[in-house]
Amino acid sequence: MRGSYRVPIDMNAPKQSDTTTRTAPPALADAWATAPHAVVVADGVGRVAAANEAGRLLLPDAACGTELHDAVPKWLADAHVRLTDEARTERDPVRGRIGERSFAAHAARLDDRHWAWWLAEDTPLRRAEDDLRAERHRTALLADVSQKLSASLNVERCMEVTAAMAAGHLCDAALVIAPGRGSAHPVTYTGPEGEVTHADLTLDLAEVPGLSEAMQGFPPVPSRWIDPASLPDWAVPAHFEGPVCSVVITPLPGHGVPAGVLMLLRSTERSAFTEAEEVFARIFAARAGAAVSAARLYAEQSAISRTLMRDLLPPDLHTVHGVEFAGGYRAAGAGEQVGGDFYDVHAGQTPQDETLVVLGDVCGKGLEAAALTGKIRNTVQALRPMGDDHQRLLALLNESLLGSQHTRFATLALASVIRRGTCVDLRVTSAGHPPPLIARADGSVVEAETKGTLIGALPEVTSNTARVRLKPGEVCLLFSDGIVEARGGPLGTEMFGQERLSWALSECFGMLAEAVVERVQMLASQWVGRGPHDDMAVVAIAVPRHQHLSAVDGHTRGRYTG
């Protein structure tokens, strides 16, 4: 950039001595003067050598001979020092602000003593970059919130995550207020230190503008309408630093009904919420409200399921009138508690009354089969006074099932049990069910001689009742076909079969009823391994060996002496 022309460094100043001039084409000086961008020329010792009209308008102090640090922003002056120290011809632009505007400064070396700085405004670009960066941060925050909230279906945990993430990214302290009963509301606080606190408070929602409306799901009131100084004491977490300067109250939208309210607080150390921040707070609250509402719905459904399931789960069995009863059940599905197999023991009122044992298998498995299981169990419970006549009980049960909307059928095994001295007498009836097995004292295992037709499939039920006497130490086993039809073994395709079940039972003489059930269940489980299987149910009826009943009240295990 050298020529034969000598022009002043300051294009608008009169000619000076040779010490303040440089060699440059006049066209270049004209370009500086008319350039739309601000141009400042500085020398190697950090003084302003020239500035065009746009440069003087932008930097009024950039007069010729002025120290650069006094004429331009620090970021530009520091960049010039680095440039001269490195003695480079050009370098990447540096960025900074002049007032509220943003500029990119491009350096060009003119000669051994001077550098020109071209200041190109990039305020729109910088604002777009800032907006894009903020939007990416918000998107990442929403994704993080969704991921963390979806990891739990616990209402309290969802409220904790909502409050903690809001306090960590949107404000200095956050409150999540859940709907309550009357004026009592569960409240979750998260303060500036991130500590989460739960409290059940009696609140007057009218104390805070917009809080009562937000709890009903109405749109939030603008933050500027809420006077932070009027907040009640309960609304400001303990250890909150400084007065509250800004408050946002927004509903947590739920599934059909609001899931609560989110309150965001900022101290005077930060700026008040902007309109854009309030809009984002509502988006954040929508994500959180959906998760909290889903968790609350899950909790309500779980409570209902537990209540309904309580009557479907197999009962705990114990000794009744000197006879040991034990049962075991394993549903077909790994996560299921009930299915198509069931058992019940209806104890007699006195030792002279028979105890009715029922073990059944409903066609199918899962919840649909469990629904019919519940109906059968309730019907048998109602027909318990007719338990002395198995055929009549089965006929009435069959009639009840045929008159219902169920299209499934069931098999059933009944056993009426009464203790007579040291022995136990049984009346056993099968309705399409595998006949019970009897383990004798000599190690033999025999089938009870009973058979019959299905329940709920034919207009009439036919069956016969077998009478069995158990001596001390002997066992009667009622089981569902899920035991004998369980497939497994070395190849995973062979059925467990009645022969293996009989072999397992042949070694159970003298064992407690609970031990018999555990042995059968263990062997069947080992056989199927991790393979699929049907529901499995088993009930053992055992007579204590070499013992007699000393005292019994019909409801407890009683006491035995040798």
C-alpha positions as CSV (number, residue, x, y, z in Angstrom):
1,M,0.0,0.0,0.0
2,R,2.8,2.4,-0.9
3,G,2.9,5.1,-3.5
4,S,4.4,8.4,-4.4
5,Y,1.6,10.6,-3.0
6,R,1.9,12.3,0.4
7,V,-1.4,13.1,2.2
8,P,-2.3,14.0,5.8
9,I,-3.2,11.2,8.2
10,D,-6.2,13.2,9.3
11,M,-8.2,13.7,6.2
12,N,-10.1,16.7,7.7
13,A,-7.1,18.5,9.2
14,P,-4.7,20.8,7.5
15,K,-1.3,19.5,6.3
16,Q,1.2,18.9,9.0
17,S,4.9,18.1,9.2
18,D,6.4,15.0,7.7
19,T,6.3,13.3,11.1
20,T,2.5,13.2,11.1
21,T,2.1,12.1,7.5
22,R,2.3,8.8,5.7
23,T,2.6,7.7,2.1
24,A,-0.8,6.5,0.6
25,P,-2.8,7.0,-2.6
26,P,-5.4,9.8,-2.4
27,A,-8.1,7.4,-3.5
28,L,-7.6,5.5,-0.3
29,A,-8.1,8.5,1.9
30,D,-11.2,9.3,-0.2
31,A,-12.5,5.8,0.5
32,W,-12.0,6.2,4.2
33,A,-13.9,9.5,4.1
34,T,-16.9,8.0,2.3
35,A,-16.9,4.5,3.8
36,P,-20.3,3.6,5.4
37,H,-18.4,1.9,8.3
38,A,-16.5,3.7,11.0
39,V,-12.7,3.7,10.4
40,V,-10.1,4.6,13.1
41,V,-6.4,4.6,12.3
42,A,-4.0,4.1,15.2
43,D,-0.2,4.2,15.4
44,G,2.2,1.8,17.0
45,V,2.4,3.7,20.3
46,G,-1.4,3.6,20.8
47,R,-2.6,7.0,19.6
48,V,-5.4,7.9,17.2
49,A,-3.9,8.9,13.9
50,A,-7.1,9.5,11.9
51,A,-10.8,8.8,11.8
52,N,-13.4,9.2,9.1
53,E,-16.7,10.9,9.6
54,A,-18.6,7.7,10.5
55,G,-15.8,6.9,13.0
56,R,-16.1,10.4,14.7
57,L,-19.8,10.1,14.9
58,L,-19.5,6.7,16.6
59,L,-16.5,7.6,18.7
60,P,-16.6,11.4,19.4
61,D,-13.4,11.2,21.4
62,A,-11.4,9.7,18.5
63,A,-9.5,12.9,17.7
64,C,-6.1,12.8,16.1
65,G,-3.3,12.4,18.7
66,T,-5.7,11.1,21.4
67,E,-4.6,8.1,23.4
68,L,-6.4,5.1,22.1
69,H,-7.6,3.9,25.5
70,D,-9.3,7.3,26.0
71,A,-10.9,7.3,22.6
72,V,-12.3,3.8,22.0
73,P,-13.7,1.0,24.2
74,K,-11.3,-1.1,26.2
75,W,-11.9,-4.2,24.2
76,L,-10.8,-2.4,21.0
77,A,-7.8,-0.7,22.7
78,D,-6.6,-4.0,24.1
79,A,-7.0,-5.6,20.7
80,H,-4.8,-3.0,19.2
81,V,-2.1,-3.5,21.8
82,R,-2.1,-7.2,21.1
83,L,-1.9,-6.5,17.4
84,T,1.1,-4.3,17.6
85,D,2.9,-6.6,20.0
86,E,2.5,-9.5,17.5
87,A,3.5,-7.2,14.6
88,R,1.0,-8.9,12.4
89,T,-0.4,-7.6,9.1
90,E,-4.0,-8.7,9.9
91,R,-5.9,-10.9,12.2
92,D,-9.4,-12.3,12.9
93,P,-11.9,-9.6,13.8
94,V,-12.6,-8.9,17.4
95,R,-16.1,-8.3,18.7
96,G,-17.5,-6.0,21.4
97,R,-20.1,-3.4,22.3
98,I,-20.2,0.3,22.0
99,G,-23.2,1.4,24.0
100,E,-26.1,-0.9,23.2
101,R,-24.7,-1.7,19.8
102,S,-22.4,-4.6,18.8
103,F,-19.5,-4.3,16.4
104,A,-16.9,-6.5,14.7
105,A,-13.6,-4.7,14.3
106,H,-11.4,-5.7,11.4
107,A,-7.7,-4.7,11.5
108,A,-5.6,-3.8,8.4
109,R,-1.9,-2.9,8.5
110,L,-1.2,0.3,6.5
111,D,2.6,0.6,7.0
112,D,5.2,0.0,9.6
113,R,3.6,2.5,11.9
114,H,-0.2,2.5,11.3
115,W,-3.1,0.1,11.5
116,A,-6.7,0.8,10.4
117,W,-9.7,-0.5,12.3
118,W,-12.9,-1.0,10.4
119,L,-15.9,-1.2,12.7
120,A,-18.8,-3.1,11.1
121,E,-22.0,-3.2,13.1
122,D,-23.4,-6.7,13.7
123,T,-26.0,-5.9,16.3
124,P,-28.8,-7.8,14.4
125,L,-26.5,-10.8,14.0
126,R,-25.5,-10.7,17.6
127,R,-29.1,-10.5,18.7
128,A,-30.1,-13.3,16.5
129,E,-27.2,-15.4,17.9
130,D,-28.2,-14.5,21.4
131,D,-31.8,-15.4,20.7
132,L,-30.8,-18.7,19.1
133,R,-28.5,-19.5,22.0
134,A,-31.3,-18.8,24.5
135,E,-33.8,-20.8,22.5
136,R,-31.4,-23.8,22.4
137,H,-30.9,-23.5,26.2
138,R,-34.7,-23.4,26.7
139,T,-35.2,-26.4,24.4
140,A,-32.5,-28.3,26.2
141,L,-34.1,-27.4,29.6
142,L,-37.5,-28.6,28.5
143,A,-36.1,-31.8,27.2
144,D,-34.2,-32.3,30.5
145,V,-37.3,-31.5,32.5
146,S,-39.4,-34.0,30.5
147,Q,-36.8,-36.7,30.9
148,K,-36.4,-36.3,34.6
149,L,-40.2,-36.0,35.2
150,S,-40.9,-39.1,33.1
151,A,-38.5,-41.1,35.2
152,S,-40.9,-41.2,38.1
153,L,-44.7,-41.7,38.7
154,N,-44.4,-40.5,42.3
155,V,-46.4,-37.2,42.8
156,E,-44.0,-35.9,45.5
157,R,-41.0,-36.7,43.5
158,C,-42.4,-34.9,40.4
159,M,-43.1,-31.8,42.6
160,E,-39.5,-31.9,43.9
161,V,-38.1,-32.0,40.4
162,T,-40.3,-29.2,39.1
163,A,-39.4,-26.9,42.0
164,A,-35.7,-27.7,41.9
165,M,-35.3,-27.2,38.1
166,A,-37.4,-24.0,38.2
167,A,-35.2,-22.6,41.0
168,G,-32.0,-23.7,39.2
169,H,-32.8,-22.2,35.8
170,L,-35.7,-19.7,36.0
171,C,-35.6,-17.9,39.3
172,D,-34.1,-17.8,42.8
173,A,-36.8,-19.7,44.6
174,A,-39.8,-21.8,43.5
175,L,-42.9,-23.1,45.1
176,V,-45.2,-25.9,43.8
177,I,-48.6,-25.7,45.4
178,A,-50.8,-28.8,44.9
179,P,-54.6,-28.9,45.1
180,G,-55.8,-29.8,48.5
181,R,-58.8,-30.5,50.6
182,G,-60.4,-27.2,51.6
183,S,-57.7,-24.8,52.6
184,A,-55.1,-27.4,53.3
185,H,-52.5,-27.7,50.5
186,P,-49.3,-29.7,50.0
187,V,-46.5,-27.2,49.2
188,T,-43.0,-28.0,47.9
189,Y,-40.3,-25.3,48.3
190,T,-36.9,-25.0,46.7
191,G,-34.7,-22.1,47.8
192,P,-31.6,-20.5,46.4
193,E,-29.4,-23.3,47.9
194,G,-31.4,-26.0,46.1
195,E,-32.7,-27.7,49.3
196,V,-36.2,-29.1,48.8
197,T,-38.8,-28.8,51.6
198,H,-42.3,-30.3,51.8
199,A,-45.0,-28.9,54.0
200,D,-48.8,-29.2,54.4
201,L,-50.1,-25.7,54.9
202,T,-53.5,-24.1,55.5
203,L,-53.5,-21.3,52.9
204,D,-55.7,-18.4,52.1
205,L,-55.2,-18.3,48.3
206,A,-56.8,-14.9,48.0
207,E,-53.8,-13.4,49.8
208,V,-51.8,-13.5,46.6
209,P,-53.2,-11.9,43.4
210,G,-53.9,-14.5,40.7
211,L,-53.2,-17.5,42.9
212,S,-56.8,-18.7,43.4
213,E,-57.5,-18.3,39.7
214,A,-54.3,-20.2,38.7
215,M,-55.3,-23.0,41.1
216,Q,-58.6,-23.3,39.1
217,G,-56.7,-23.4,35.8
218,F,-57.3,-19.8,34.6
219,P,-54.5,-18.0,32.6
220,P,-51.9,-16.4,34.8
221,V,-51.9,-12.7,35.6
222,P,-49.0,-10.6,34.4
223,S,-46.0,-10.4,36.8
224,R,-46.2,-6.7,36.9
225,W,-49.7,-6.9,38.6
226,I,-48.2,-8.7,41.6
227,D,-46.7,-6.6,44.4
228,P,-43.8,-8.6,45.8
229,A,-43.9,-6.7,49.0
230,S,-47.5,-7.9,49.7
231,L,-46.6,-11.6,49.6
232,P,-47.5,-13.5,52.8
233,D,-44.7,-15.1,54.9
234,W,-45.5,-18.6,53.7
235,A,-44.8,-17.7,50.1
236,V,-41.2,-16.8,50.7
237,P,-38.9,-19.7,51.6
238,A,-36.6,-19.5,54.6
239,H,-33.1,-18.2,53.9
240,F,-34.3,-16.3,50.8
241,E,-31.6,-13.6,50.3
242,G,-32.9,-10.1,49.8
243,P,-36.4,-8.8,49.2
244,V,-38.5,-10.3,46.4
245,C,-38.4,-8.0,43.3
246,S,-40.5,-10.1,40.9
247,V,-43.1,-12.9,41.0
248,V,-44.6,-15.2,38.4
249,I,-47.7,-17.3,39.2
250,T,-48.7,-19.8,36.5
251,P,-51.0,-22.9,36.7
252,L,-49.7,-26.4,36.2
253,P,-52.1,-27.7,33.5
254,G,-53.2,-31.3,34.1
255,H,-55.4,-33.9,32.5
256,G,-58.8,-32.4,32.7
257,V,-58.2,-30.6,36.0
258,P,-55.3,-28.4,37.1
259,A,-52.3,-30.2,38.7
260,G,-51.5,-27.2,40.9
261,V,-49.7,-23.9,40.7
262,L,-46.0,-22.9,40.1
263,M,-44.7,-19.7,41.8
264,L,-41.4,-18.3,40.8
265,L,-39.6,-15.6,42.9
266,R,-36.6,-13.4,42.0
267,S,-34.6,-11.3,44.5
268,T,-33.5,-7.7,44.0
269,E,-30.0,-9.0,42.9
270,R,-31.6,-10.1,39.5
271,S,-33.7,-8.3,37.0
272,A,-37.5,-8.7,37.0
273,F,-39.2,-11.3,34.8
274,T,-39.5,-10.2,31.2
275,E,-42.5,-10.9,29.1
276,A,-40.6,-13.6,27.1
277,E,-39.5,-15.2,30.4
278,E,-43.1,-15.3,31.6
279,V,-44.1,-17.0,28.4
280,F,-41.4,-19.6,28.8
281,A,-42.4,-20.1,32.5
282,R,-45.9,-21.1,31.2
283,I,-44.3,-23.6,28.7
284,F,-42.2,-25.0,31.5
285,A,-45.3,-25.3,33.8
286,A,-47.2,-27.1,31.0
287,R,-44.5,-29.8,30.9
288,A,-44.4,-30.1,34.6
289,G,-48.1,-30.1,35.0
290,A,-48.6,-33.0,32.6
291,A,-46.1,-35.1,34.5
292,V,-47.5,-34.2,38.0
293,S,-51.0,-34.9,36.7
294,A,-50.0,-38.3,35.2
295,A,-48.3,-39.2,38.5
296,R,-51.4,-38.3,40.5
297,L,-53.6,-40.2,38.1
298,Y,-51.3,-43.2,38.4
299,A,-51.4,-43.0,42.2
300,E,-55.2,-42.8,42.3
301,Q,-55.5,-45.8,39.9
302,S,-53.0,-47.7,41.9
303,A,-55.0,-47.1,45.1
304,I,-58.2,-48.3,43.3
305,S,-56.4,-51.3,41.9
306,R,-55.0,-52.3,45.3
307,T,-58.5,-52.0,46.8
308,L,-60.0,-54.1,44.1
309,M,-57.1,-56.5,44.0
310,R,-57.3,-57.2,47.8
311,D,-60.3,-59.4,47.2
312,L,-58.7,-61.2,44.2
313,L,-55.4,-62.1,45.8
314,P,-55.2,-65.7,47.3
315,P,-55.8,-65.8,51.0
316,D,-53.3,-66.7,53.6
317,L,-54.1,-70.2,54.9
318,H,-53.5,-71.7,58.4
319,T,-54.6,-74.5,60.6
320,V,-58.3,-74.8,61.1
321,H,-59.9,-77.2,63.7
322,G,-56.8,-79.3,63.8
323,V,-56.3,-79.6,60.1
324,E,-53.4,-77.9,58.3
325,F,-54.1,-75.9,55.2
326,A,-51.5,-74.2,53.0
327,G,-51.7,-72.7,49.5
328,G,-49.5,-71.3,46.8
329,Y,-50.1,-69.4,43.6
330,R,-47.9,-68.2,40.7
331,A,-49.5,-66.1,38.0
332,A,-48.6,-66.7,34.3
333,G,-47.3,-63.1,33.8
334,A,-44.1,-62.0,35.6
335,G,-45.6,-58.7,36.6
336,E,-49.1,-60.1,37.5
337,Q,-50.5,-60.8,40.9
338,V,-53.8,-62.4,39.9
339,G,-55.0,-64.5,37.0
340,G,-57.3,-67.4,36.2
341,D,-56.3,-69.8,39.0
342,F,-57.6,-69.3,42.6
343,Y,-58.3,-71.1,45.9
344,D,-60.2,-70.4,49.0
345,V,-60.8,-72.1,52.4
346,H,-64.1,-71.4,54.1
347,A,-63.7,-72.5,57.7
348,G,-66.6,-74.1,59.6
349,Q,-67.9,-72.3,62.6
350,T,-67.1,-75.1,65.0
351,P,-64.9,-78.2,64.9
352,Q,-68.1,-80.2,64.2
353,D,-68.7,-78.2,61.0
354,E,-67.0,-79.0,57.7
355,T,-64.4,-76.6,56.2
356,L,-64.9,-76.1,52.5
357,V,-61.9,-75.9,50.2
358,V,-62.2,-74.6,46.7
359,L,-59.6,-74.6,44.0
360,G,-60.5,-73.4,40.5
361,D,-59.1,-72.6,37.1
362,V,-60.8,-70.1,34.8
363,C,-60.2,-70.4,31.0
364,G,-57.6,-67.9,30.0
365,K,-55.3,-65.7,32.0
366,G,-54.6,-62.1,32.9
367,L,-57.1,-59.5,34.1
368,E,-60.1,-60.8,32.1
369,A,-59.7,-64.2,33.7
370,A,-59.2,-62.5,37.1
371,A,-62.5,-60.7,36.7
372,L,-64.4,-64.0,36.3
373,T,-62.3,-65.5,39.1
374,G,-63.6,-62.8,41.4
375,K,-67.2,-63.5,40.4
376,I,-66.8,-67.2,41.0
377,R,-65.2,-66.7,44.4
378,N,-68.0,-64.3,45.5
379,T,-70.7,-66.7,44.3
380,V,-69.2,-69.6,46.1
381,Q,-68.9,-67.4,49.2
382,A,-72.6,-66.7,48.9
383,L,-73.4,-70.4,48.4
384,R,-71.3,-71.5,51.3
385,P,-74.3,-72.6,53.4
386,M,-75.0,-75.2,50.7
387,G,-71.4,-76.5,50.9
388,D,-72.6,-79.9,52.3
389,D,-74.2,-80.6,48.9
390,H,-71.5,-80.3,46.3
391,Q,-73.7,-81.1,43.3
392,R,-76.2,-78.5,44.3
393,L,-73.6,-75.9,44.8
394,L,-72.0,-76.6,41.4
395,A,-75.4,-76.5,39.7
396,L,-76.2,-73.1,41.1
397,L,-72.8,-71.8,40.3
398,N,-73.1,-73.1,36.7
399,E,-76.5,-71.4,36.4
400,S,-75.0,-68.1,37.6
401,L,-72.2,-68.2,35.1
402,L,-74.4,-69.1,32.2
403,G,-76.6,-66.1,33.0
404,S,-73.7,-63.7,33.0
405,Q,-72.1,-61.9,30.0
406,H,-68.9,-63.9,30.4
407,T,-68.1,-66.4,27.6
408,R,-65.4,-68.2,29.6
409,F,-65.7,-71.4,31.5
410,A,-64.0,-72.8,34.6
411,T,-63.0,-76.0,36.2
412,L,-63.4,-76.6,39.9
413,A,-62.3,-78.9,42.7
414,L,-64.2,-79.0,46.0
415,A,-63.2,-80.6,49.3
416,S,-65.3,-80.6,52.5
417,V,-62.9,-81.3,55.4
418,I,-63.7,-82.4,59.0
419,R,-61.5,-83.8,61.7
420,R,-62.6,-87.0,63.4
421,G,-60.3,-88.0,66.2
422,T,-56.8,-88.4,64.8
423,C,-58.0,-88.7,61.2
424,V,-59.5,-86.3,58.7
425,D,-62.5,-87.1,56.5
426,L,-62.8,-85.5,53.1
427,R,-65.6,-85.3,50.5
428,V,-63.9,-84.4,47.2
429,T,-65.7,-83.4,44.0
430,S,-64.1,-82.5,40.6
431,A,-66.0,-80.4,38.0
432,G,-63.7,-80.8,34.9
433,H,-60.7,-80.4,37.2
434,P,-57.7,-82.8,37.7
435,P,-58.7,-85.0,40.6
436,P,-56.8,-84.4,43.9
437,L,-53.8,-86.6,44.8
438,I,-53.5,-88.4,48.1
439,A,-50.1,-89.2,49.6
440,R,-50.4,-92.3,51.9
441,A,-48.3,-93.4,54.8
442,D,-46.7,-96.2,52.8
443,G,-45.3,-93.7,50.2
444,S,-48.0,-94.4,47.6
445,V,-49.9,-91.7,45.8
446,V,-53.4,-92.2,44.5
447,E,-56.0,-90.1,42.7
448,A,-59.3,-89.3,44.4
449,E,-62.0,-91.1,42.4
450,T,-64.0,-88.1,41.2
451,K,-64.7,-86.4,37.9
452,G,-67.3,-84.1,36.4
453,T,-68.1,-81.5,33.7
454,L,-67.0,-77.9,33.3
455,I,-68.7,-75.0,35.0
456,G,-70.2,-72.3,32.8
457,A,-70.1,-74.3,29.5
458,L,-73.1,-76.7,29.6
459,P,-76.7,-76.3,30.8
460,E,-76.2,-79.0,33.3
461,V,-73.3,-80.1,35.5
462,T,-72.6,-83.7,36.3
463,S,-70.1,-84.9,38.9
464,N,-69.5,-87.5,41.5
465,T,-68.1,-87.1,45.0
466,A,-65.4,-89.3,46.4
467,R,-64.9,-89.9,50.2
468,V,-61.3,-90.0,51.4
469,R,-59.9,-90.5,54.9
470,L,-56.5,-89.1,55.8
471,K,-54.5,-90.6,58.6
472,P,-51.9,-88.7,60.6
473,G,-49.0,-87.6,58.3
474,E,-51.0,-88.1,55.1
475,V,-51.6,-85.3,52.6
476,C,-54.3,-84.4,50.1
477,L,-53.1,-82.1,47.3
478,L,-55.4,-80.0,45.1
479,F,-53.7,-78.4,42.1
480,S,-54.5,-76.7,38.8
481,D,-53.4,-78.1,35.4
482,G,-50.8,-75.3,35.2
483,I,-48.6,-77.6,37.4
484,V,-48.8,-80.8,35.4
485,E,-48.9,-79.0,32.0
486,A,-45.9,-76.8,32.7
487,R,-43.3,-77.3,29.9
488,G,-39.6,-77.2,30.6
489,G,-36.9,-79.7,31.3
490,P,-33.6,-80.0,29.3
491,L,-35.3,-79.2,26.0
492,G,-37.9,-76.8,27.4
493,T,-40.8,-78.7,25.7
494,E,-41.6,-81.6,28.0
495,M,-44.5,-81.3,30.4
496,F,-43.9,-81.7,34.1
497,G,-46.7,-84.3,34.1
498,Q,-48.7,-86.0,36.9
499,E,-46.1,-88.7,37.2
500,R,-43.4,-86.2,38.4
501,L,-46.0,-84.6,40.6
502,S,-46.9,-87.9,42.2
503,W,-43.2,-88.7,42.7
504,A,-42.7,-85.3,44.4
505,L,-45.7,-86.0,46.6
506,S,-44.7,-89.5,47.6
507,E,-41.9,-88.1,49.7
508,C,-44.1,-85.7,51.6
509,F,-45.6,-88.0,54.2
510,G,-45.4,-86.4,57.6
511,M,-44.4,-83.0,56.2
512,L,-46.2,-79.8,57.2
513,A,-48.7,-78.5,54.6
514,E,-46.6,-75.4,54.0
515,A,-43.6,-77.6,53.3
516,V,-45.6,-79.7,50.8
517,V,-46.7,-76.6,48.9
518,E,-43.1,-75.2,48.9
519,R,-41.7,-78.5,47.5
520,V,-44.3,-78.7,44.7
521,Q,-43.8,-75.0,43.8
522,M,-40.1,-75.3,43.8
523,L,-39.9,-78.3,41.6
524,A,-42.4,-76.9,39.1
525,S,-40.5,-73.5,39.0
526,Q,-37.2,-75.3,38.4
527,W,-38.8,-77.3,35.7
528,V,-40.1,-74.3,33.7
529,G,-37.1,-72.1,34.4
530,R,-37.6,-68.8,32.7
531,G,-39.9,-70.2,30.1
532,P,-43.6,-69.3,29.7
533,H,-46.1,-71.1,31.8
534,D,-49.8,-71.0,32.8
535,D,-51.1,-69.9,36.1
536,M,-50.2,-72.4,38.9
537,A,-52.2,-73.0,42.0
538,V,-51.9,-75.6,44.7
539,V,-53.5,-76.3,48.1
540,A,-52.3,-78.9,50.6
541,I,-54.5,-80.5,53.3
542,A,-52.4,-82.3,55.9
543,V,-53.1,-84.2,59.2
544,P,-50.5,-83.5,61.9
545,R,-48.6,-86.7,62.8
546,H,-48.4,-88.1,66.3
547,Q,-50.2,-85.1,67.7
548,H,-53.6,-84.3,69.2
549,L,-55.4,-81.0,69.4
550,S,-55.3,-79.6,72.9
551,A,-57.1,-76.3,72.4
552,V,-58.6,-74.6,69.4
553,D,-61.0,-71.7,68.8
554,G,-61.7,-72.2,65.1
555,H,-59.7,-69.2,64.0
556,T,-56.1,-69.6,65.2
557,R,-53.5,-72.3,64.5
558,G,-54.3,-74.0,67.8
559,R,-51.9,-75.8,70.0
560,Y,-50.7,-79.4,69.6
561,T,-49.0,-81.7,72.1
562,G,-47.3,-85.0,71.5
